[in-house]
Amino acid sequence: MRAVVRVRVTVVGRRRFPCLRTLLLLIPLFFLCLQLHVSSLSSPRDVSTQESANDSALILSMVPQVLHKFLTARPKNASSMYNGTIGNDSWEGRGLMTEEILRNIHRYNAAQTIINEDIFGPVQNDTIIIVIQVHTRIVYLRHLIVSLAQAQGIETTLIVFSHDFYDPEANELVQSVDFARVMQIFYPLSIQTHPDTFPGQSKGDCPRDINYQQAQILKCTNADHPDLYGHYREAKFTQTKHHWWWKANRVFNELEVTRNHTGLVLFLEEDHYVAEDFLHVLRQMQISCSTACPQCNILSLGTYLKTYNYYGDNKKAEVTPWVSSKHNMGMAFNRSVWVQLHKCAKHFCSYDDYNWDWSLQQVSQQCLKSKLMALVMRGPRVFHIGEW
């Protein structure tokens, strides 16, 4: 089923120049992706240091001076990454020990500190909660933060950064955010904190590609449980699904500031990039759902399409069954939807796939009384840097 919904989205002062507005958004994205591509080239023969510096300078020229601090990495000593302390985070050249990382994680999770609450006031029931899943791609994260900083109304939100890797540099970056309320939460069952025990990769685990008969002879821990395709579990892949479910449960059910919150929760990832009006559009979608699409329970701001039309007609959004491969980027829902999903926890966790979005689609099709329905913007407000 697919229906079209008219979502009234007014962008003050820009309606006469839609093509220019689109161009101004896409040009920085193009050069951002160029910079990320250049930075990923490992061989000095591929690109000179000067060319890389020129690309970085070009990116900085498109970003307001006040936001350069989010894109500039802290200088590191040649002999050690960090010396001394960053806040309360002790750091030595070869890294933190697992026990110290766990202590820091538990300290952060117990404190539930909201940075900048004294500036922007307490979280309200209609406050949009933005939850960002963070791994180790700090260059992507820097650009996401810059895009968030330039968004209209960002000061009204609470941004929750959910980490599955404890890194003082990432902590320093997140704690430097001064344009909105910020909280950090840390997934406590990560590969980093469990390097050789479950849910990390245990020493007794079956190698990924051995067959069932070989596993039985080897008598490895999970010999009786290959996946649908005959492979054995790899912790580096399953962690993403575990982390996604943990952070959603943490936000809706456990954090003091959000466990009774009934407003929208928007899910982003470290390699996303938002348009300046993404919050305005999200609120307009929320208003439209109450009258034009009461069956819609997912709002989707992103798309994986490479071409799209912001101003082709007055039909700004469409209603469609939620599809994991199309509508998992920049998706938002509220507590009533989470309550339904949480009842299907066993189905989500036991479904034989390590992708959280594919597992969620199975929940929609096999467990929920009514399938998830999405209201999707035809012109995206969330972009996937990796796809670009």
Secondary structure as the mmCIF struct_conf table of DSSP 4:
data_model
#
loop_
_struct_conf.conf_type_id
_struct_conf.id
_struct_conf.beg_label_comp_id
_struct_conf.beg_label_asym_id
_struct_conf.beg_label_seq_id
_struct_conf.end_label_comp_id
_struct_conf.end_label_asym_id
_struct_conf.end_label_seq_id
STRN STRN1 ALA A 3 VAL A 5
TURN_TY1_P TURN_TY1_P1 VAL A 12 ARG A 16
HELX_RH_AL_P HELX_RH_AL_P1 PRO A 18 SER A 40
TURN_TY1_P TURN_TY1_P2 PRO A 44 ASP A 46
BEND BEND1 VAL A 47 VAL A 47
HELX_RH_AL_P HELX_RH_AL_P2 THR A 49 SER A 61
TURN_TY1_P TURN_TY1_P3 MET A 62 MET A 62
BEND BEND2 VAL A 63 VAL A 63
HELX_RH_3T_P HELX_RH_3T_P1 GLN A 65 PHE A 70
TURN_TY1_P TURN_TY1_P4 LEU A 71 LEU A 71
BEND BEND3 THR A 72 THR A 72
HELX_LH_PP_P HELX_LH_PP_P1 ALA A 73 PRO A 75
BEND BEND4 ALA A 78 SER A 79
BEND BEND5 MET A 81 MET A 81
BEND BEND6 GLY A 84 GLY A 84
STRN STRN2 THR A 85 ILE A 86
TURN_TY1_P TURN_TY1_P5 GLY A 87 ASN A 88
STRN STRN3 ASP A 89 SER A 90
TURN_TY1_P TURN_TY1_P6 GLY A 93 ARG A 94
HELX_RH_AL_P HELX_RH_AL_P3 THR A 98 ALA A 111
STRN STRN4 ILE A 115 ILE A 115
TURN_TY1_P TURN_TY1_P7 ASN A 116 ASN A 116
HELX_RH_AL_P HELX_RH_AL_P4 GLU A 117 PHE A 120
TURN_TY1_P TURN_TY1_P8 ASN A 125 ASP A 126
HELX_LH_PP_P HELX_LH_PP_P2 THR A 127 ILE A 128
STRN STRN5 ILE A 129 VAL A 134
BEND BEND7 THR A 136 THR A 136
HELX_RH_AL_P HELX_RH_AL_P5 ILE A 138 ALA A 149
TURN_TY1_P TURN_TY1_P9 GLN A 150 GLN A 150
BEND BEND8 ALA A 151 ALA A 151
TURN_TY1_P TURN_TY1_P10 GLN A 152 GLY A 153
HELX_RH_3T_P HELX_RH_3T_P2 ILE A 154 THR A 156
BEND BEND9 THR A 157 THR A 157
STRN STRN6 LEU A 158 HIS A 163
BEND BEND10 ASP A 164 PHE A 165
HELX_RH_AL_P HELX_RH_AL_P6 PRO A 168 GLN A 175
TURN_TY1_P TURN_TY1_P11 SER A 176 SER A 176
BEND BEND11 PHE A 179 ALA A 180
STRN STRN7 ARG A 181 PHE A 186
TURN_TY1_P TURN_TY1_P12 PRO A 188 LEU A 189
TURN_TY1_P TURN_TY1_P13 ILE A 191 THR A 193
TURN_TY1_P TURN_TY1_P14 PRO A 195 ASP A 196
BEND BEND12 THR A 197 THR A 197
TURN_TY1_P TURN_TY1_P15 PHE A 198 PRO A 199
BEND BEND13 GLY A 200 GLY A 200
TURN_TY1_P TURN_TY1_P16 LYS A 203 GLY A 204
BEND BEND14 ASP A 205 ASP A 205
HELX_LH_PP_P HELX_LH_PP_P3 CYS A 206 PRO A 207
TURN_TY1_P TURN_TY1_P17 ARG A 208 ASP A 209
HELX_RH_AL_P HELX_RH_AL_P7 TYR A 212 LEU A 218
TURN_TY1_P TURN_TY1_P18 LYS A 219 LYS A 219
TURN_TY1_P TURN_TY1_P19 THR A 221 ASP A 224
TURN_TY1_P TURN_TY1_P20 LEU A 228 TYR A 229
BEND BEND15 GLY A 230 GLY A 230
HELX_LH_PP_P HELX_LH_PP_P4 HIS A 231 ARG A 233
HELX_RH_AL_P HELX_RH_AL_P8 ALA A 235 ASN A 249
HELX_RH_PI_P HELX_RH_PI_P1 ARG A 250 GLU A 254
TURN_TY1_P TURN_TY1_P21 GLU A 256 ASN A 260
BEND BEND16 GLY A 263 GLY A 263
STRN STRN8 VAL A 265 GLU A 269
TURN_TY1_P TURN_TY1_P22 GLU A 270 ASP A 271
STRN STRN9 HIS A 272 VAL A 274
TURN_TY1_P TURN_TY1_P23 GLU A 276 ASP A 277
HELX_RH_AL_P HELX_RH_AL_P9 PHE A 278 ALA A 292
TURN_TY1_P TURN_TY1_P24 PRO A 294 GLN A 295
STRN STRN10 ILE A 298 SER A 300
STRN STRN11 GLY A 302 GLY A 302
BEND BEND17 LYS A 306 LYS A 306
BEND BEND18 TYR A 310 ASN A 314
STRN STRN12 ALA A 317 PRO A 321
HELX_RH_AL_P HELX_RH_AL_P10 SER A 324 HIS A 327
BEND BEND19 MET A 329 GLY A 330
STRN STRN13 MET A 331 PHE A 333
HELX_RH_AL_P HELX_RH_AL_P11 ARG A 335 LYS A 343
TURN_TY1_P TURN_TY1_P25 CYS A 344 CYS A 344
HELX_RH_AL_P HELX_RH_AL_P12 ALA A 345 SER A 350
BEND BEND20 TYR A 351 ASP A 352
BEND BEND21 TYR A 354 TYR A 354
HELX_RH_AL_P HELX_RH_AL_P13 TRP A 356 GLN A 366
TURN_TY1_P TURN_TY1_P26 CYS A 367 CYS A 367
BEND BEND22 LEU A 368 SER A 370
STRN STRN14 MET A 373 MET A 377
BEND BEND23 ARG A 378 GLY A 379
BEND BEND24 ARG A 381 ARG A 381
STRN STRN15 VAL A 382 HIS A 384
TURN_TY1_P TURN_TY1_P27 ILE A 385 GLU A 387
#
